[in-house]
Every structure is written in structure tokens, then in C-alpha cells.
Amino acid sequence: MRYIFKTNYEQDIRIVKHGGQRFWYSLLIAALVVLPFLPDSDYLVSQLTFVLIYSIIGLGLMLLSGFTGQFSIGHAAFMGVGAYTQAVLTNAGWPFPLALACAGGLSAIVGIVIGVPALRVKGIYLGIATLAFGFIVEEGMARWESVTGGNAGMHVKSPDLFGWKLDSGVEFYFLCLVLTVTATLAILNLLRAPTGRAFVAIRDSEISAQSMGIHLSRYKTLSFALSAALAGIGGALYAHQIKFLSPEQFGIIQSIDLLLMVVIGGLGSVHGAFLGAIFLITMPQLIAMGKDYLPESVGQSPGLQAVVYGVVLVAFVMFEPHGLYGRWLKIRTYLQIFPFYRAGMFKRQKAFQKSDRLK
């Protein structure tokens, strides 16, 4: 078991807490860099590219739902705004960095437009408001045929870095890897700053946060903007990865998948965004592999994937509300203190602020 002796206050806000984290994260980055050069790794590189893209989107939704406590069921709309902005500007000949900045910026502006009216509602009502916004954006993308191509869709050109065309999957994979690492470091730095601490305070208790001088409207709107910007950047990368866009790709099903991703990954943890993205990408493959071992009437059912997703979500909500990352923390703690653990160590307890009891 590792004991960390802290001798100054700066150790509490370090991104890398100890040498073990530095070793394992460095090993992970090295493996991700070497992986595309292995033989017959094209399919794996393609799937990892999707994992990286959804991780960026998951980081944004995690910031909004996991760290600020704001509920959103229409996050695919921000993803769609970023994707179509990137597609239109790239097809018009804009360089990739400029188009990506515009995609993230426009998504952030839309997030502010939605965040300000949504300040008056919370909980399930906020979810309904974001769901309605998702339907509006999807219908707008379908009707604005002169820009988006409507239901016929539109093709997306390969990214162009000031004359350097990223035509191969490996080149685009490395681009996504760099952007994912950058987004992760940005979120980690934000969370250890006063702004990130204000987000967490709002999540834990709005009454307590307001009594400490935290401006609820300002920080909630900022959280919506940052989350929408990351979703727009992820949507821009998604557009280049699939090379074809249509409005139904950013509907309610996509929004539910994104919410499912952060819930199963583990709300309130950066690691949960990555674990949820891995789950979201690998689960359809696992279901496809398992169809061969099921009766034909069950394996060929069109609703099998939705049923499996629903069962998994209900199981996590009931038995492991902290998601995959929460389960890993329990396993790691169990292994560290074995055999000196005690029964009921990980028993769930109800905890709430005194100021929230009469709400």
C-alpha cells in the first residue's frame, strides 16, 4: 500500500500525485504511440480513434454533469453543431485548425444560449429543456438543406493542416491523440483552479455554494459553454472520421449514448470519461460476438442492443452508481489492504448537506 507524505500545500493540486502515476501514464502514452505501427492494426486504430473522439465529448459532458451537477439529455446537439460547422468550413477550403476553433467556438456560443434560459430550472426539468433543444437542432439540420444538405447528408473532406493533408487513418489517429491529451490536461488544470472548485461546490450544494459567494448563474453558464465547446470539438473530429454527416446521427439516441457513457464510466471522475468511451465503442462488438451463442429468435432481434444497454445501465445504477472507475477504486483498495479488509467497507451510505434537508 502506498503512503504519500505531503510536505507542502502544492502537493494537493498536482496533476501527477506520485511516481507510480507518472510511470503508468507514460507507459500508456507510449503504448498508444507505438500501437499504429504494429502489423494488422488498422481496425484497432480505427476503433481507438473513435474512443479518443468520444473521450473528448465525454470530458465535456463529465464537466457539466459529473462536476457541476447539471443534467443534459440533448448533448448530441452540440456535437452536431460542431460537426456541421467543421464540415462546411473544411469543404469551403478552410485550414483544419481554424475550422476546429470555429466549431468549438460556435458550439460554446450555442451552449451559452441554452445555458442562460436553463438557469431557471434544475434536475429533470433541465433534462427536458435540453432534450427539447436537441430536437430543435436536429430538425434545423434537416431543414437547412442549403447548408447541411438536409436528410440527404453531406460529405466531409480530409483535414488540411495548412497544406498537409491527413488522408491516412494513422495520421488522423495521432491528431486525435494530441487533441485528447490536450483536452484532458486542460480539464485537469481547470478542476484544480478556483473555477473547477466552484463547479464542484455547485454540484454538492447550491445553497452552500451561494452562501460562500459563488455566482451560480455565471458558473453554470460557463460550465455549459465549456462542455458544449468540447462536444463541438469532438463532433468536428467525428465528422472527419466518418466522412459523411446526416441529421439522424445527432438525435436522441446519440444523446442517450453520451449520457450512458459518463454514467457507466463513473460520474465525477476524469477517468470515467475514458472508461465510458471504451465501453460505448466495445459494447456493440461484444454484442455482435455474443449473437452467435444465442437462439436465432433472440440473436437476430433488432432491439437486442437497446435491451442490453438498458439492462447494463439499470445494473450500474442499482449496484455500482460510481461506475466502472468506482468499481476499479474498490478493487484496488481491496488488493492494497488484503487480507486486512473488513466486511461492509464499501457499503453505500446516504450523505447530504444539512442545508439541503428541507429542500
C-alpha positions in Angstrom: 0.0 0.0 0.0 1.4 3.4 -1.0 1.6 6.2 1.6 2.1 9.7 0.3 3.7 12.1 2.8 2.8 15.7 1.9 5.1 18.5 3.0 3.5 21.5 1.2 0.1 22.6 0.0 1.1 22.4 -3.7 1.1 18.7 -3.5 -2.7 18.7 -3.1 -3.2 20.3 -6.5 -0.6 18.4 -8.5 -1.8 16.7 -11.6 0.5 13.7 -11.1 0.3 12.7 -7.4 3.2 10.3 -7.2 5.8 8.4 -9.3 3.5 5.4 -9.8 1.0 7.6 -11.7 3.8 9.1 -13.8 5.1 5.6 -14.7 1.7 4.1 -15.7 0.5 7.2 -17.6 3.8 7.4 -19.5 3.6 3.7 -20.3 0.0 4.2 -21.6 1.0 7.1 -23.9 4.0 5.1 -25.2 1.7 2.2 -26.0 -0.8 4.4 -27.8 2.1 5.9 -29.9 3.6 2.5 -30.8 0.3 0.7 -31.5 -0.4 2.0 -35.0 3.0 0.7 -36.2 2.1 -2.9 -35.3 1.1 -5.3 -38.1 -2.6 -5.6 -38.9 -3.6 -2.8 -36.5 -5.8 -0.8 -38.9 -9.1 -1.9 -37.4 -7.8 -1.4 -33.8 -6.5 2.1 -34.8 -9.9 3.0 -36.2 -11.7 1.9 -33.0 -9.2 3.7 -30.8 -9.8 6.9 -32.9 -13.5 6.7 -32.0 -12.6 6.1 -28.4 -10.5 9.2 -28.4 -13.2 11.3 -30.1 -15.9 10.2 -27.6 -13.5 10.7 -24.7 -13.3 14.4 -25.6 -17.0 14.6 -25.8 -17.2 12.7 -22.5 -14.9 15.1 -20.8 -17.2 17.9 -21.7 -20.3 16.1 -20.5 -18.5 15.0 -17.4 -17.6 18.6 -16.6 -21.3 19.6 -16.9 -23.0 16.6 -15.3 -20.3 15.0 -13.2 -18.6 18.1 -11.7 -21.3 20.8 -11.9 -24.3 18.6 -11.4 -26.3 19.9 -14.4 -28.4 17.3 -16.3 -28.4 17.2 -20.1 -30.1 14.8 -22.5 -29.5 16.9 -25.6 -25.7 17.0 -25.7 -25.6 15.4 -29.2 -27.0 18.7 -30.5 -23.7 20.5 -29.5 -21.8 17.6 -31.2 -23.9 18.1 -34.3 -23.3 21.9 -34.4 -19.5 21.3 -34.2 -19.6 18.5 -36.8 -21.6 20.6 -39.4 -19.5 23.7 -38.7 -16.3 21.7 -39.3 -17.8 20.1 -42.5 -19.0 23.3 -44.0 -15.8 25.2 -43.4 -13.5 22.4 -44.4 -15.4 21.9 -47.6 -15.0 25.6 -48.2 -11.2 25.3 -48.1 -10.6 26.5 -44.5 -7.5 25.0 -42.7 -8.3 22.4 -40.1 -7.1 24.4 -37.0 -9.3 27.5 -38.0 -12.3 25.3 -38.7 -11.8 23.4 -35.5 -11.6 26.6 -33.5 -14.8 27.9 -35.1 -16.6 24.6 -34.5 -15.7 24.7 -30.8 -16.5 28.5 -30.5 -19.9 28.2 -32.2 -20.8 25.3 -30.0 -19.8 27.3 -26.9 -22.0 30.2 -28.1 -24.9 27.8 -28.6 -24.2 26.4 -25.1 -24.4 29.8 -23.6 -27.7 30.5 -25.5 -29.1 27.3 -24.0 -27.5 27.6 -20.6 -28.9 31.1 -19.8 -32.6 30.2 -20.1 -32.0 26.8 -18.4 -30.8 28.5 -15.2 -34.3 28.8 -14.0 -34.8 25.0 -14.0 -32.9 22.1 -12.5 -33.0 18.3 -12.3 -35.4 16.5 -14.6 -36.8 19.8 -15.8 -33.3 20.8 -17.1 -33.1 17.5 -18.8 -36.4 18.1 -20.6 -35.3 21.5 -21.6 -32.0 20.2 -23.1 -34.0 17.3 -24.8 -36.2 19.9 -26.5 -33.2 21.8 -27.6 -31.8 18.6 -29.1 -35.0 18.1 -31.2 -34.9 21.7 -32.4 -31.3 21.4 -33.6 -31.9 18.0 -35.3 -34.9 19.4 -37.1 -32.9 22.6 -38.0 -30.1 20.5 -39.5 -32.6 18.5 -41.5 -34.5 21.6 -42.9 -31.5 23.8 -43.6 -30.7 22.0 -46.8 -28.7 24.8 -48.5 -26.0 24.4 -45.8 -26.3 21.0 -44.3 -27.6 19.1 -47.3 -30.7 18.1 -45.3 -31.6 14.4 -44.9 -29.5 13.7 -48.0 -26.4 14.4 -45.9 -23.1 15.9 -46.9 -19.6 14.5 -47.4 -16.6 15.8 -45.4 -13.1 16.3 -46.8 -10.0 15.2 -45.1 -8.4 17.6 -42.6 -5.9 20.0 -44.1 -3.2 21.4 -41.8 -2.0 24.4 -43.8 -1.3 22.3 -46.9 -0.6 18.9 -45.1 -3.5 16.5 -46.0 -4.2 13.9 -43.3 -5.5 11.3 -45.6 -4.5 8.1 -43.7 -6.2 6.7 -40.6 -2.9 6.7 -38.7 -2.2 10.4 -39.2 -5.7 11.3 -38.1 -5.3 9.0 -35.1 -2.3 10.9 -33.9 -4.1 14.1 -34.4 -7.0 12.9 -32.2 -4.5 11.6 -29.7 -2.8 15.0 -29.4 -6.1 16.8 -29.0 -7.4 14.3 -26.4 -4.3 14.7 -24.3 -4.6 18.5 -24.6 -8.2 18.4 -23.6 -7.5 16.1 -20.6 -4.7 18.4 -19.3 -7.0 21.4 -19.8 -9.8 19.8 -17.8 -7.4 18.7 -15.0 -6.0 22.2 -14.7 -9.5 23.7 -14.7 -10.6 21.4 -11.9 -7.7 22.3 -9.6 -8.3 26.1 -10.3 -10.9 28.2 -8.4 -13.3 27.8 -11.3 -13.3 24.0 -11.0 -13.7 24.1 -7.3 -16.7 26.4 -7.8 -18.2 23.8 -10.2 -17.8 21.0 -7.6 -19.3 23.2 -4.9 -22.4 23.9 -7.0 -22.7 20.2 -7.6 -22.5 19.3 -3.9 -24.9 22.0 -2.6 -26.1 25.1 -4.5 -27.2 26.7 -1.2 -23.8 26.2 0.4 -22.0 27.4 -2.7 -24.1 30.6 -2.9 -23.5 31.3 0.7 -19.8 31.2 0.1 -20.1 33.9 -2.6 -20.2 31.7 -5.7 -22.2 33.3 -8.5 -24.5 30.4 -9.6 -25.7 31.8 -12.9 -22.2 32.7 -14.1 -20.6 29.4 -13.3 -23.5 27.3 -14.6 -23.4 29.2 -17.9 -19.6 28.8 -18.0 -19.9 25.1 -17.5 -22.5 24.8 -20.3 -20.2 26.8 -22.6 -17.1 24.7 -21.9 -19.0 21.4 -22.1 -20.6 22.5 -25.4 -17.2 23.6 -26.8 -15.6 20.2 -26.1 -18.7 18.4 -27.6 -18.3 20.6 -30.7 -14.6 19.8 -31.0 -15.4 16.1 -30.6 -18.1 16.5 -33.2 -15.7 18.1 -35.6 -13.3 15.1 -35.3 -16.2 12.8 -35.6 -17.2 14.4 -38.9 -13.7 13.8 -40.3 -13.6 10.2 -39.0 -16.9 9.0 -40.6 -16.6 11.4 -43.6 -20.4 11.7 -44.0 -23.0 13.6 -42.0 -26.7 13.3 -41.7 -29.1 14.8 -39.1 -30.2 11.5 -37.6 -26.6 10.9 -36.4 -27.1 13.6 -33.7 -30.6 12.7 -32.5 -31.9 11.5 -29.1 -30.3 8.1 -29.4 -26.8 9.7 -29.6 -27.6 11.9 -26.6 -28.7 8.9 -24.6 -25.5 7.1 -25.6 -23.4 10.0 -24.4 -25.2 10.2 -21.1 -24.9 6.4 -20.8 -21.2 6.8 -21.4 -20.5 9.1 -18.5 -22.9 7.3 -16.1 -21.3 3.9 -16.7 -17.8 5.3 -16.8 -18.3 7.0 -13.4 -19.7 10.4 -12.8 -17.4 12.9 -11.1 -14.1 11.4 -12.4 -11.9 12.2 -15.5 -11.1 8.5 -15.8 -14.8 7.8 -16.1 -15.0 9.7 -19.4 -12.3 7.4 -20.9 -13.7 4.2 -19.4 -17.2 5.1 -20.6 -15.9 5.8 -24.1 -14.2 2.4 -24.2 -17.5 0.8 -23.1 -19.5 2.7 -25.7 -17.3 1.6 -28.6 -16.6 -2.0 -27.5 -20.1 -2.9 -26.3 -21.6 -3.2 -29.8 -18.7 -5.5 -30.9 -19.3 -7.7 -27.8 -23.0 -7.9 -28.5 -22.3 -8.9 -32.1 -19.9 -11.6 -31.0 -22.4 -12.9 -28.5 -25.2 -13.2 -31.0 -23.8 -16.5 -32.4 -24.3 -18.1 -29.0 -27.9 -17.0 -28.6 -31.1 -18.6 -30.1 -31.8 -17.2 -33.5 -35.0 -15.6 -32.4 -33.1 -13.6 -29.8 -29.8 -13.1 -31.6 -31.5 -11.6 -34.7 -33.9 -9.4 -32.8 -33.4 -5.7 -33.9 -33.9 -4.4 -30.3 -31.2 -6.7 -28.7 -28.6 -3.9 -28.4 -31.1 -1.5 -26.7 -32.2 -4.2 -24.3 -28.6 -5.0 -23.3 -27.8 -1.3 -22.9 -30.8 -0.9 -20.7 -30.0 -3.9 -18.5 -26.4 -2.7 -18.1 -27.5 0.8 -17.1 -30.0 -0.4 -14.6 -27.4 -2.8 -13.1 -24.9 0.0 -12.7 -27.4 2.4 -11.2 -28.6 -0.2 -8.7 -25.3 -1.9 -7.7 -22.5 0.4 -8.8 -23.6 4.0 -9.1 -20.0 5.2 -9.2 -19.5 3.4 -12.5 -16.5 1.5 -13.8 -14.0 3.8 -12.2 -15.7 3.5 -8.8 -15.5 -0.3 -9.1 -11.8 -0.1 -10.0 -11.1 2.0 -7.0 -12.8 -0.6 -4.8 -10.8 -3.4 -6.4 -7.6 -1.5 -6.0 -8.3 -0.7 -2.3 -9.2 -4.4 -1.7 -5.9 -5.6 -3.2 -3.9 -3.0 -1.3 -5.2 -3.9 2.2 -5.8 -7.6 1.7 -6.2 -9.6 3.9 -6.9 -6.8 6.4 -10.2 -5.6 4.9 -13.4 -5.7 6.9 -16.9 -6.5 5.9 -19.1 -3.6 4.8 -16.1 -1.4 4.0 -17.7 -0.3 0.7 -21.3 -0.2 1.9 -23.2 2.6 0.4 -24.2 5.4 2.8 -26.6 8.3 2.3 -24.9 11.6 2.7 -26.3 15.1 2.2 -25.7 18.6 3.4 -27.7 20.0 6.3 -28.7 22.9 4.2 -30.4 20.5 1.7 -32.6 18.6 4.1 -35.5 20.9 3.9 -35.5 21.4 0.1 
